[in-house]
Amino acid sequence: MFEEIFKMEKCPFCGSEDLDLQRGTKDREGYPVAVICCDCGATGPWVYEKDASSVSDAEKAWNSRHQGDYMFPIDLERTER
């Protein structure tokens, strides 16, 4: 549904394009929304949308990717034991 309107990046974990939205019940902050991957279950960050039909902030949060070194690099020598 929303894939036709918004350009969503593929899942960073499995590469799937089968994405969906999770919506929570409105509270004082607005409507909690997150993008999820239907194949591996990865979930983007929850963001609050002011309108029930809006997904622009959820899209931006899903499409944002960490650039640069990872916080915890893998030590291959330790993991090969």
Secondary structure, DSSP 8 states (H G I E B T S, - for coil): -GGGTS-----TTT----EEEEE---BTTBEEEEEEETTT--B---EEESSTT--HHHHHHHH----S--SS---HHHHT-
